[in-house]
Amino acid sequence: MENNNGQGFATFRMGLALGALGVVYGDIGTSPLYAIKECFHGEHAIQASHANVMGVLSLVVWSLTIVVSIKYITFIMKADNRGEGGIFALLALVPGADRLSKRLRSFMVLAALAGAALLYGDGFITPSISVLSAIEGLEVATDAAKHLIVPLTCLVLFALFLLQRHGTAGIGKVFGPVMLVWFIALAALGIRHIALNPGVLWAFNPVYAYRFFAANHIHGLVVLGSVVLVITGGEALYADMGHFGKGPIRFSWFGLVFPALLLNYFGQGALLLSTPQAAPNPFYALVPRQLLYPMVGLATVATVIASQAMISGAFSLTRQAVQLGYFPRITIVHTSETTMGQIYIPEINWIMMVVCIALVLVFRSSSGLAGAYGVAVTANMGLTSAVYYFVATENWKWPVSKTLPLVGVFLLFDLTYFGSNLFKFFDGGWFPIVMAAIIVTIMNAWKDGRAALSSKFLKQSLPFDDFLKDVDEHDIHRVSGTAVFLASTSRFTPPSLLHHYRHNQVLHQQVVLLTILSVEMPAVRKDRILVEELGNGFYRLIARYGFMETPNVPRVLNLAFRAERIPRTDPITYYLGRETLLPTGDSKMMRWRKSLFAFLSRNSQSATNYFGLPPGQVVELGVQVEL
C-alpha cells in the first residue's frame, strides 16, 4: 500500500511539473525566438565576431544562473504567503506599521504597486512580441510572407483574446505536453549545432563576459539590455508558485527548462560562429529547411501558451488588487466550478487586446518591441529584491550582515540590467514606464479616495451601540424577513442603515450587518465567518476573504444559516449604499485626484454583481457626498 501511495504521489508531482511547463515557463521558454537575435541584429546590435558571440553567451549563462536559478528559484521562492507567490503576496509579508516606520511601510507599498503595474506592462508586451517573433519565421521561409506577418499576428492575438471568456480549463490540459515538445525541440536544435562546433561551450567561463565589457565598454552595456530578454518570465515564475508548488517548479527548471534553454542558446551561438550572416534570425536558422513550417507552427502555439499565462496572470493580479483595496470593483467571471484561480475579467481582457494589437501595428517587428520589454522586466526585478530584503530582515529576522550582501548581489544585477535598458528608452522603453505610472496613479487615487470616503462616513456615523439604544427606546415598526446591510466597519452603523431608518421609519424583523474583511493571505481555509448576536433581532456577521478570492454574499449568509448562527427568516433583502461623489469637499486629496476617484467609482462594477447578489432582492439607497 505504501509503495502505491508513493507511486501515486510521484505521479502527482510529475503531473504538476508538466503543468508548470505550460504555465510557469511559457514566457521564459519562448525567449530563444528573439533574445540572441536582438544582440546581433538591429539598431543596438553588435558584430557577430568570435569574441562577441562568446561574450554574449557567457552573459546569457550567468544571467540565467544567477537571476533565475539562484535569485528566484532558490531564494525569492522562499517568500511564500501560505504557498502563494507574487508581488502582492510578498507585500503581505512586510511587517505592519507597528514594526516599520510609516514612511518605510509606505515605500514598501509603493514599490509593490509599481511592481504590480510593471507586470501589467509586461502582460501587454509579452503576447505582442512572442507571437510576432514566432510568425516572423515565415519571413525566413519565404520573402513573399513578409507583408503577412503583421496581419497574421493581429489575427492570432484577436483569436486568443476572443477565446478568454471560455476559460482555460480545457486548453490548459494540453499546455504542458505542448511545451514539453517545445523544450525538447529547443534542446535538439541546439545539440545539432553544438556538435558541429563544441568549442562554443567554453563560454561557460565568465572570463568571456569580462572581456566582452572590457572590449565594448558602453556598447557592451547596450547589448546587455538585449541579453536581459533571456530572463523574462522570472516574475511570472514566482507569481505562479501557488498553482504548482515550489518542488514541481524547481524540478521542471533544473530537469528540463534550464538545460534546454542553454543548449538552444549555445546552438545559436555555434551557428553564428560559423555563419555570422544568420544574425537576422538565428533561431530559425537552426531549423532544417524541411522542418521550417512545422517549427513556425509549434513556435506560434508555444507563444500563444506563453501569452495565455500572462493574460491569466493579469486577471489574477487584478482580482488581488481589488481585494486589497487598490482597484475598483470589476467584473469577475469564474470559468471553472472546481478551480479557484480560473477567472475571466472582460474589462481587462478587452483593454489588453486593444493595447497588444496596437503595439504590433505601431512597432511592426519583435525588434521594435524588445526595448520596451526589457525595461518592464528589470524594473520589476529590482523592486522585488528591495521588498524581499525587508521581508527577510524584519519578518524572518535574518541578520543584516548576511542579507545585505545577498540582496546587494541581486540588486547589482537588477540595476545593471535596468540601466542597460534605459539606453533604449526612446526606442520603446518609455511604454512600460508610462503604463506603470498611469496604473500606480489609478491605484493610489482609488486607495486614498476610499480612505477619505471612509473617514467622511466615520465622522458622520453613529456608534452602533447608540443606534441600538435608539431602536430600543422607540416603538419602530418591524416587518417580516431579513435585511442585510453591508458595513465597512463593525463598530459603526452603516450609512445605508441610517439612511433607511431615518427616512422609512421601519426595520425588518431580523437585521444582519455584514462586513467583508480582506485579510493578507491568499485564501481563507477555515474560520470564514464570525457571528455575533447583538439583540433585538440584530446580528453582526464578519466574513473573511483572502486576496485571491472573490466574495459572495449569499454564500456567506447561507454558511451562517446552515451553522444555525443566524435563524433563516425569509424574504431576504439586501440594502446597498450608492454614493454620488462631488470633488468640492475639504479632504486633503488634490482636486484632480478626487475627480479621478469619482470617475472610477461611477464606472466600477456594481456591488450587486460583484458580491453575487440576486438583483430582484436588492435595494439601493443613494446619497451625495462632498469629498
C-alpha positions in Angstrom: 0.0 0.0 0.0 2.8 2.4 0.9 4.5 1.7 -2.4 1.3 2.5 -4.3 0.9 5.7 -2.3 4.5 6.7 -3.0 4.0 6.0 -6.7 0.7 8.0 -6.7 2.4 10.9 -5.1 5.3 10.8 -7.5 2.8 10.7 -10.4 1.0 13.7 -8.9 4.3 15.6 -8.6 5.2 14.8 -12.2 1.8 16.0 -13.3 2.4 19.3 -11.5 5.9 19.6 -13.0 4.4 19.0 -16.5 1.7 21.6 -15.8 4.4 24.1 -14.7 6.0 23.8 -18.1 2.8 25.2 -19.7 2.0 28.0 -17.3 5.2 29.0 -15.4 7.8 28.6 -18.2 5.9 29.8 -21.2 7.4 33.3 -21.1 11.0 32.4 -20.5 10.7 29.4 -22.7 9.9 31.4 -25.8 12.8 33.9 -25.3 15.1 32.0 -27.7 12.9 33.2 -30.5 14.2 36.8 -30.2 16.9 37.2 -27.4 20.1 36.2 -29.3 18.8 37.9 -32.5 18.4 41.3 -30.7 22.1 41.1 -29.6 23.4 40.7 -33.1 20.8 42.3 -35.3 19.1 45.7 -35.2 19.8 49.2 -34.2 21.7 48.5 -31.0 23.3 45.2 -32.1 26.9 44.2 -32.1 29.0 42.5 -34.7 28.8 38.7 -34.6 32.6 38.2 -34.1 34.0 35.2 -32.2 34.8 37.3 -29.1 31.4 39.0 -29.1 29.5 35.7 -29.6 31.4 34.0 -26.8 30.9 37.1 -24.5 27.2 37.3 -25.1 26.8 33.5 -24.5 28.7 33.9 -21.2 26.3 36.7 -20.2 23.4 34.5 -21.1 24.6 31.6 -19.0 25.3 33.6 -15.9 22.2 35.7 -16.2 20.1 32.6 -16.2 22.2 31.1 -13.4 22.3 34.0 -11.0 18.9 35.7 -11.7 16.7 32.7 -12.3 18.4 29.7 -10.7 19.8 31.4 -7.6 17.7 34.5 -7.0 14.2 33.3 -7.9 14.3 29.5 -7.7 16.5 29.3 -4.6 15.7 32.5 -2.6 12.7 34.5 -3.7 10.5 31.5 -3.8 11.2 31.2 0.0 8.9 34.2 0.4 5.6 32.5 0.0 2.4 33.6 1.7 0.8 30.3 2.6 2.1 28.8 -0.6 1.3 31.7 -2.8 3.8 33.9 -4.6 3.8 37.2 -6.5 4.3 40.9 -5.6 1.1 41.2 -3.5 1.9 38.0 -1.6 5.4 39.5 -0.9 3.8 42.8 0.2 1.6 40.9 2.6 4.7 39.5 4.3 6.1 43.0 5.0 5.6 43.8 8.7 2.9 46.4 9.7 3.3 49.9 10.9 4.0 48.6 14.5 7.4 47.3 13.3 8.2 49.6 10.4 8.1 53.4 10.3 5.1 54.8 8.4 7.4 56.2 5.7 9.2 52.9 5.2 6.0 51.0 5.1 4.6 53.5 2.5 7.7 53.0 0.4 7.2 49.2 0.5 3.6 49.6 -0.6 4.6 52.0 -3.4 7.3 49.6 -4.5 4.8 46.7 -4.6 2.3 48.8 -6.5 4.9 49.8 -9.0 6.0 46.1 -9.4 2.4 45.1 -10.0 1.9 47.9 -12.5 5.1 46.9 -14.4 3.7 43.3 -14.5 0.7 44.7 -16.4 3.1 46.4 -18.8 4.9 43.0 -19.2 1.5 41.4 -19.8 0.8 43.9 -22.6 4.2 43.3 -24.3 4.5 39.5 -23.9 1.7 38.5 -26.3 2.8 41.0 -28.9 6.5 40.2 -29.0 6.1 36.5 -28.6 3.5 35.9 -31.3 5.2 38.4 -33.6 8.6 36.7 -33.2 7.1 33.3 -33.9 5.3 34.3 -37.1 8.4 36.1 -38.3 9.8 32.7 -39.1 7.7 32.7 -42.2 10.0 35.5 -43.5 12.9 33.1 -43.2 11.0 30.5 -45.2 9.9 32.9 -48.0 10.2 36.7 -48.7 6.6 36.5 -50.0 5.3 36.2 -46.5 6.9 39.4 -45.2 3.8 41.5 -45.7 1.6 38.9 -44.0 3.5 38.8 -40.7 1.7 41.8 -39.0 -1.8 40.9 -40.2 -1.4 37.3 -39.1 0.0 38.3 -35.7 -3.0 40.6 -35.2 -5.4 37.8 -36.2 -3.8 35.3 -33.8 -3.9 37.9 -30.9 -7.6 38.7 -31.7 -8.5 35.0 -31.6 -6.5 34.5 -28.4 -8.4 37.3 -26.5 -11.7 36.2 -28.0 -11.3 32.8 -26.5 -10.6 34.0 -23.0 -14.3 34.1 -22.0 -14.5 30.3 -22.3 -11.8 29.9 -19.6 -8.5 28.0 -19.8 -9.6 24.8 -18.0 -9.9 22.8 -21.3 -7.0 24.1 -23.3 -4.9 24.2 -20.1 -4.6 20.4 -20.1 -2.6 20.5 -23.4 -0.3 23.4 -22.3 2.2 21.1 -20.5 2.6 18.4 -23.2 2.9 21.1 -26.0 5.6 22.9 -24.0 7.3 19.6 -23.3 7.6 19.1 -27.1 8.8 22.7 -27.4 11.6 22.4 -24.9 12.7 19.0 -26.4 12.8 20.7 -29.8 14.8 23.6 -28.4 17.4 21.2 -27.0 17.5 19.1 -30.1 18.1 22.1 -32.4 20.9 23.3 -30.1 22.7 20.0 -29.8 22.7 19.6 -33.6 24.8 22.7 -34.0 26.9 22.4 -30.8 28.1 19.1 -32.1 29.5 20.9 -35.2 31.3 23.5 -33.1 31.8 22.2 -29.5 34.3 24.9 -28.7 31.3 27.2 -28.1 30.9 25.5 -24.7 33.9 27.4 -23.4 31.5 30.4 -23.0 30.6 28.9 -19.6 33.8 30.6 -18.4 32.8 34.1 -17.0 36.1 35.5 -18.2 34.5 35.8 -21.7 31.8 38.1 -20.2 34.5 40.3 -18.6 36.4 40.5 -21.8 33.2 41.4 -23.7 32.7 44.5 -21.5 36.4 45.4 -21.5 36.4 45.4 -25.3 33.0 47.1 -25.9 32.5 49.5 -23.0 29.2 51.4 -23.2 28.1 49.4 -26.3 28.5 46.3 -24.2 26.0 47.7 -21.7 23.6 48.4 -24.5 23.8 44.8 -25.7 23.3 43.7 -22.1 19.9 45.3 -22.5 19.1 42.6 -25.1 20.7 39.8 -23.1 18.0 40.6 -20.4 15.4 39.1 -22.7 16.7 35.6 -21.8 15.4 36.1 -18.2 12.0 37.5 -18.9 9.5 35.3 -17.0 11.3 35.3 -13.7 8.5 37.3 -12.0 5.8 35.1 -13.6 7.6 32.0 -12.2 7.3 33.5 -8.7 3.7 34.7 -9.2 2.5 31.2 -10.3 4.2 29.4 -7.4 0.9 28.8 -5.7 -0.6 26.9 -8.6 2.1 24.2 -8.6 4.3 24.5 -5.5 8.0 25.0 -5.1 9.0 21.4 -5.7 7.5 20.9 -9.2 8.6 24.3 -10.4 12.2 23.6 -9.3 12.1 20.1 -10.8 10.9 21.4 -14.1 13.5 24.1 -14.2 16.6 22.1 -13.4 15.3 18.9 -15.0 14.4 20.3 -18.4 13.9 24.0 -18.9 17.3 25.3 -17.9 19.3 22.7 -19.8 17.0 23.1 -22.9 17.4 26.8 -22.9 21.2 26.6 -22.5 21.5 24.1 -25.3 19.5 26.2 -27.7 21.3 29.4 -26.9 24.7 27.7 -27.3 23.4 26.2 -30.6 22.5 29.6 -31.8 26.0 30.8 -30.8 27.7 27.9 -32.5 25.7 28.7 -35.7 26.8 32.4 -35.5 30.4 31.5 -35.1 30.4 29.6 -38.4 27.7 31.6 -40.2 27.6 35.3 -39.0 25.1 36.2 -41.7 22.5 34.2 -39.8 22.2 37.0 -37.3 18.9 38.4 -38.6 17.1 35.3 -37.2 19.5 32.8 -35.7 16.7 30.7 -34.1 15.0 29.8 -37.3 18.4 29.4 -39.0 18.9 26.4 -36.7 15.9 24.7 -38.2 16.4 22.4 -41.1 14.6 23.7 -44.2 12.1 20.9 -44.5 11.0 21.5 -40.8 10.7 25.2 -41.0 6.9 25.5 -41.5 6.2 22.9 -38.7 8.6 24.8 -36.4 6.8 28.1 -37.1 3.5 26.3 -36.2 5.0 24.9 -33.0 6.5 28.2 -32.1 3.2 30.0 -32.6 1.4 27.6 -30.4 4.2 28.0 -27.7 3.9 31.8 -27.8 0.1 31.6 -27.6 0.6 29.5 -24.4 3.1 32.0 -23.1 0.7 34.8 -23.8 -2.2 32.9 -22.2 -0.1 32.5 -19.0 0.5 36.3 -18.9 -3.2 37.1 -19.6 -4.3 34.8 -16.8 -1.7 36.4 -14.6 -3.1 39.8 -15.3 -6.6 38.6 -14.4 -5.3 37.2 -11.1 -3.3 40.3 -10.3 -6.4 42.5 -10.9 -8.5 40.4 -8.5 -5.8 40.6 -5.9 -5.7 44.4 -6.3 -9.5 44.7 -5.9 -9.5 42.6 -2.8 -6.6 44.6 -1.2 -8.5 47.8 -2.0 -6.2 49.2 -4.7 -8.5 48.8 -7.6 -12.3 49.5 -8.1 -14.7 46.6 -8.3 -14.6 44.9 -11.7 -16.5 42.1 -13.4 -15.0 38.8 -12.3 -16.4 35.7 -14.1 -15.4 32.3 -12.7 -14.9 29.9 -15.6 -14.4 26.8 -13.5 -16.5 25.3 -10.7 -13.6 23.4 -9.2 -10.5 25.7 -9.7 -10.5 28.9 -7.7 -7.9 30.6 -10.0 -9.8 30.1 -13.2 -11.3 33.6 -13.7 -12.1 35.9 -16.6 -12.2 39.7 -16.4 -13.8 41.2 -19.5 -12.7 44.8 -19.0 -9.0 43.8 -18.6 -9.3 41.3 -21.5 -10.5 43.9 -24.0 -8.1 46.6 -22.8 -5.2 44.1 -23.2 -6.4 43.1 -26.7 -6.6 46.6 -27.9 -3.2 47.6 -26.5 -1.5 44.4 -27.7 -2.8 44.7 -31.3 -1.9 48.5 -31.2 1.7 47.6 -30.2 2.0 45.2 -33.1 0.7 47.8 -35.5 2.9 50.6 -34.2 6.2 48.7 -33.7 5.6 46.1 -36.5 8.5 43.8 -35.5 9.8 41.9 -32.5 13.0 44.0 -32.6 10.9 47.2 -32.2 9.2 45.7 -29.1 12.4 44.4 -27.5 13.4 47.8 -26.0 10.0 48.1 -24.3 10.2 44.6 -22.9 13.5 44.8 -21.0 12.6 48.0 -19.0 9.5 46.4 -17.5 11.2 43.2 -16.6 14.3 44.7 -15.0 12.5 47.4 -13.0 10.1 44.8 -11.6 13.0 42.5 -10.6 14.7 45.4 -8.8 11.6 46.3 -6.8 11.1 42.6 -5.9 14.6 42.5 -4.5 14.1 45.6 -2.4 10.8 44.3 -0.8 12.4 40.9 -0.3 15.2 42.5 1.8 12.7 43.9 4.3 10.7 40.7 4.4 13.9 38.8 5.2 15.3 41.2 7.8 12.1 42.3 9.5 9.8 39.3 9.2 12.2 36.3 9.2 14.8 38.1 11.3 17.7 37.2 9.1 20.8 39.1 10.2 21.6 42.2 8.1 25.2 41.1 7.8 24.1 38.1 5.7 21.0 39.5 4.0 22.6 42.7 2.7 25.4 41.1 0.7 22.9 38.6 -0.8 20.3 41.2 -1.8 23.1 43.5 -2.8 24.3 41.0 -5.4 20.7 40.7 -6.7 20.3 44.4 -6.9 23.7 44.8 -8.7 22.4 42.6 -11.5 18.9 44.1 -11.4 20.1 47.7 -11.6 22.7 47.0 -14.1 20.2 45.3 -16.4 17.7 48.2 -15.8 20.4 50.8 -16.6 21.4 49.0 -19.8 17.8 49.0 -20.9 17.5 52.8 -20.4 19.7 53.3 -23.4 16.7 52.0 -25.4 14.2 54.3 -23.6 13.2 56.2 -26.7 13.1 53.1 -28.8 10.1 51.8 -26.8 11.3 51.6 -23.2 9.1 54.5 -22.4 6.0 52.4 -22.9 6.0 50.2 -19.7 7.2 53.2 -17.6 4.2 55.3 -18.8 1.8 52.4 -18.4 3.1 51.7 -14.9 2.8 55.4 -13.9 -0.8 55.5 -15.1 -1.7 52.3 -13.2 0.0 53.4 -10.0 -1.8 56.7 -10.2 -5.1 54.9 -10.5 -4.3 52.5 -7.7 -3.2 55.3 -5.3 -6.2 57.5 -6.2 -8.6 54.7 -5.5 -6.9 53.6 -2.2 -6.7 57.2 -0.9 -10.2 58.0 -2.2 -11.7 55.1 -0.4 -9.8 56.1 2.8 -11.1 59.7 2.5 -14.6 58.5 1.9 -14.5 56.1 4.9 -13.2 58.9 7.1 -16.0 61.1 5.9 -18.6 58.5 6.8 -17.0 57.7 10.1 -17.3 61.4 11.1 -21.0 61.3 10.3 -21.6 57.8 11.6 -23.3 56.8 14.8 -21.7 54.2 17.0 -23.8 51.1 16.7 -24.4 50.8 20.4 -26.1 54.2 20.3 -28.2 53.2 17.3 -29.3 50.0 19.0 -30.2 52.0 22.1 -32.3 54.4 20.0 -34.1 51.5 18.4 -34.9 50.0 21.9 -36.3 53.4 23.1 -38.7 53.8 20.1 -41.5 51.6 19.0 -40.3 51.1 15.5 -42.5 49.1 13.2 -40.8 45.7 12.2 -41.7 43.9 9.0 -41.1 40.2 8.3 -38.0 39.0 6.7 -34.2 39.6 6.9 -32.4 42.8 5.9 -28.7 42.6 5.1 -26.7 45.8 5.2 -23.1 45.8 4.0 -20.9 47.6 6.6 -17.3 48.7 6.0 -16.6 48.6 9.8 -18.2 46.6 12.6 -18.1 49.5 15.1 -20.3 52.0 13.4 -23.8 52.0 11.9 -23.7 51.5 8.1 -24.7 54.8 6.4 -27.3 52.8 4.3 -28.9 51.5 7.5 -29.1 55.0 9.0 -30.4 56.4 5.7 -33.1 53.7 5.6 -34.0 54.1 9.3 -34.3 57.9 9.2 -36.4 58.1 6.0 -38.6 55.0 6.2 -39.0 54.6 10.0 -39.2 50.9 9.7 -36.9 47.9 10.2 -37.1 44.2 9.3 -37.7 41.6 11.9 -34.1 40.5 11.5 -31.2 42.7 10.5 -27.7 41.4 9.6 -24.7 43.8 9.5 -22.3 42.1 7.1 -18.6 43.2 6.9 -16.4 41.7 4.2 -12.9 41.6 5.8 -10.0 41.3 3.4 -7.0 39.5 5.0 -3.4 39.4 3.9 -3.4 35.8 2.9 -4.2 34.2 -0.5 -7.3 32.2 0.7 -9.2 31.6 3.9 -9.3 27.9 4.6 -11.1 27.9 8.0 -13.0 30.3 10.3 -14.6 32.0 7.3 -17.3 33.7 9.3 -17.7 35.2 12.7 -21.3 35.8 14.0 -22.3 37.9 17.0 -25.9 38.3 18.2 -26.5 41.9 19.2 -30.0 41.6 20.5 -33.4 42.9 19.3 -33.1 40.9 16.1 -29.7 42.4 15.1 -26.7 40.2 14.1 -23.1 41.1 13.2 -21.6 38.9 10.5 -17.9 39.2 9.6 -16.7 37.2 6.5 -13.0 36.8 5.9 -11.7 36.6 2.4 -8.1 36.3 1.0 -6.7 38.4 -1.8 -7.1 35.5 -4.3 -10.8 35.0 -3.6 -13.9 36.8 -4.7 -16.6 37.5 -2.0 -20.0 36.0 -2.5 -22.6 37.4 0.0 -25.4 34.9 -0.5 -22.9 32.0 0.2 -21.7 33.7 3.3 -25.2 34.2 4.6 -26.0 30.5 3.8 -23.0 29.5 5.8 -24.4 31.3 8.8 -27.8 29.8 8.3 -26.5 26.3 7.9 -24.4 26.7 11.1 -27.6 27.9 12.8 -25.7 31.0 13.9 -28.5 33.2 12.4 -32.1 31.9 12.0 -33.2 31.9 8.4 -36.1 34.3 8.0 -37.4 34.9 4.5 -37.7 37.0 2.5 -34.1 38.3 2.4 -33.5 41.9 1.2 -30.0 43.3 0.5 -29.6 47.1 1.1 -26.7 48.8 -0.6 -25.5 52.4 -0.5 -24.6 54.2 -3.7 -22.6 57.4 -3.3 -22.6 60.3 -5.8 -19.2 61.9 -5.2 -18.6 65.6 -5.5 -15.0 66.8 -5.6 -15.8 70.0 -3.6 -15.2 68.8 -0.1 -12.4 69.5 2.4 -10.5 66.3 2.1 -6.7 66.6 1.6 -6.7 64.9 -1.8 -5.9 67.1 -4.8 -9.0 68.1 -6.8 -7.8 66.2 -10.0 -7.4 63.0 -7.9 -10.8 63.5 -6.4 -12.2 63.7 -9.9 -10.3 60.6 -10.9 -11.7 58.7 -7.9 -15.2 59.9 -8.7 -14.8 58.7 -12.3 -13.6 55.3 -11.2 -16.4 55.0 -8.6 -19.0 55.8 -11.2 -17.7 53.2 -13.6 -16.8 50.4 -11.2 -18.8 47.2 -11.2 -22.0 47.4 -9.2 -21.9 45.8 -5.7 -24.9 43.7 -6.8 -22.8 41.9 -9.5 -19.5 41.9 -7.6 -20.9 40.3 -4.5 -23.2 37.9 -6.4 -26.4 39.4 -5.1 -29.7 38.4 -6.7 -30.9 41.6 -8.4 -34.5 41.1 -7.5 -33.7 41.3 -3.8 -31.5 44.4 -3.8 -32.5 47.9 -2.7 -30.0 50.8 -3.4 -30.0 53.9 -1.3 -28.3 56.9 -2.9 -26.6 59.8 -1.2 -24.4 62.7 -2.4 -21.0 63.1 -0.7 -18.7 66.0 -0.9 -15.2 64.6 -0.8 
